[in-house]
C-alpha cells in the first residue's frame, strides 16, 4: 500500500508521487553540466530537493556520459568549526556513497592517504582529484545539505571545491551542484 511522505526522500514504490525531475528544468541542468558549471539549487526545506538529486544521479548514471554521485554533507554539521572532524566526515561520506551507489571502492581506499598527504584543508580536493584522474567518465558531484554546515568546515568545503575548479574535468569533478 502506498502512502504520502514528508519525512524524507520519496521512494516511488512506497509513496505517492509525481516524477521527481518533472519539477526541475532538466534541460537547463543538463546544459549547465555540459558547460562544466558549478551551480547552486536552493529551495525551502521539505520541498523534495533530496528526492530530485537522487533521481538526477540515477538519470545521469543510466547514461554513458557522466558518473554522478549524491553526497549528503549534513552529518558534518555537528563538527561546527572543527575542520578536521568535519572534513573527515565529508570525505568519509563521499567514499561510502561511491561504494553504495556506484560500487566503487577506490575512494574508500584512498581516505587515509589523502589526509596524510593533504591534511584536513586539502583532503577532499585530493580525493576528488584522484578519483577524477582515475575514472573513465567525467564526475558530477551532487552535494546536499551544504547549507547545514557552519564556520570553518563550510569554508574549507567551499575552498577545496573552488581550488579544484581549474582542473576539471580531467582531475576534478566536471560539475558540482550544491543544494
C-alpha positions in Angstrom: 0.0 0.0 0.0 1.3 3.4 -1.0 1.4 6.4 1.4 2.3 10.0 1.3 5.6 11.0 2.8 7.0 14.2 4.2 9.8 12.6 6.2 12.5 12.0 3.6 13.2 11.1 0.0 10.3 9.7 -2.0 10.5 6.0 -2.8 8.2 5.6 -5.8 7.3 2.0 -5.0 6.2 3.1 -1.4 5.0 6.6 -1.8 2.5 8.6 -3.9 4.5 10.9 -6.1 4.9 12.8 -9.3 8.1 12.1 -11.3 10.8 13.8 -9.3 12.5 15.6 -12.0 9.3 16.9 -13.6 9.5 19.9 -11.2 13.0 20.9 -12.3 14.1 22.4 -15.6 16.2 19.4 -16.5 17.2 20.9 -19.9 18.8 23.8 -18.0 20.5 21.4 -15.6 21.9 19.3 -18.4 23.1 22.4 -20.2 25.0 23.5 -17.0 26.5 20.1 -16.7 27.6 20.1 -20.3 29.2 23.5 -19.8 31.1 22.2 -16.8 29.5 24.6 -14.5 29.3 24.6 -10.7 25.9 25.8 -9.5 23.5 26.0 -6.6 19.9 24.8 -6.4 18.1 26.5 -3.5 14.6 25.8 -2.3 12.8 25.8 1.1 13.1 22.7 3.4 10.9 19.7 2.7 10.3 20.5 -1.0 11.8 17.4 -2.5 15.4 18.5 -3.2 16.9 15.3 -2.0 14.4 13.2 -3.9 15.3 15.2 -7.1 19.0 14.9 -6.5 18.8 11.2 -6.1 16.7 11.0 -9.3 19.2 13.2 -11.2 22.0 10.9 -10.0 20.1 7.8 -11.3 19.3 9.5 -14.6 22.9 10.6 -15.2 24.3 7.2 -14.2 21.9 5.5 -16.6 23.5 7.4 -19.5 27.1 6.9 -20.7 28.4 10.4 -20.5 28.9 11.0 -16.7 29.3 9.4 -13.4 27.1 11.1 -10.8 27.4 10.8 -7.0 25.0 12.1 -4.4 26.5 13.1 -1.1 24.6 14.4 1.9 27.1 16.5 4.0 24.7 17.1 6.8 26.5 14.7 9.2 29.4 17.1 9.3 27.2 19.8 10.8 28.0 18.5 14.3 31.7 19.3 13.7 30.8 23.0 13.5 34.1 24.8 13.3 36.3 21.7 13.8 37.6 21.4 10.2 39.4 18.1 10.9 36.3 16.3 12.1 34.0 18.0 9.5 36.2 17.1 6.6 36.8 13.6 7.8 33.0 13.1 7.9 32.5 14.6 4.4 35.3 12.6 2.8 34.0 9.5 4.6 30.5 10.1 3.2 31.9 10.6 -0.3 33.8 7.3 -0.1 30.8 5.5 1.5 28.4 6.7 -1.2 30.8 5.9 -4.0 30.7 2.3 -2.7 27.0 2.3 -2.1 25.6 3.9 -5.2 28.4 3.2 -7.7 30.0 0.0 -6.3 33.3 1.9 -6.5 35.6 1.1 -3.5 38.6 3.1 -4.7 37.7 6.4 -2.9 37.4 4.5 0.4 40.8 3.0 -0.1 42.4 6.5 -0.5 40.8 8.3 2.5 43.7 7.8 5.0 46.3 8.6 2.3 44.6 11.8 1.3 44.6 13.1 4.9 48.2 12.2 5.3 49.2 14.0 2.1 46.9 17.0 2.3 45.6 17.4 5.8 42.0 18.3 6.6 42.2 21.5 4.5 43.0 19.6 1.3 41.8 16.0 1.7 38.5 16.5 -0.1 40.2 18.2 -3.0 42.9 15.4 -3.1 40.3 12.6 -3.0 38.1 14.1 -5.7 41.1 14.9 -7.9 42.5 11.4 -7.6 39.1 9.9 -8.3 38.6 12.1 -11.3 42.0 11.2 -12.7 41.4 7.5 -12.4 37.8 7.5 -13.5 36.8 6.9 -17.2 34.0 9.4 -17.3 33.6 13.0 -16.0 32.2 13.1 -12.5 29.1 15.1 -11.5 29.1 15.7 -7.7 25.7 16.4 -6.1 26.2 17.9 -2.6 23.1 18.0 -0.5 22.5 20.0 2.7 25.6 22.2 2.2 23.7 25.0 4.0 23.7 22.9 7.2 27.5 23.4 7.5 28.8 26.4 9.6 32.0 28.1 10.2 35.4 26.9 9.1 34.0 23.5 8.0 31.8 25.2 5.4 34.7 27.5 4.3 37.0 24.5 3.9 34.5 22.6 1.8 33.9 25.6 -0.5 37.6 26.5 -0.8 38.6 22.9 -1.7 35.8 22.7 -4.3 36.9 26.1 -5.7 40.6 25.1 -5.7 39.8 22.1 -7.9 37.8 24.1 -10.4 40.6 24.8 -12.8 41.5 21.1 -13.0 38.1 19.9 -14.2 37.1 17.5 -15.8 40.3 15.5 -16.1 41.4 16.0 -12.5 38.3 17.2 -10.6 34.5 16.7 -10.9 33.3 18.4 -14.1 30.3 19.8 -12.3 29.5 20.3 -8.6 25.9 21.0 -7.7 25.4 22.5 -4.3 22.0 22.1 -2.7 
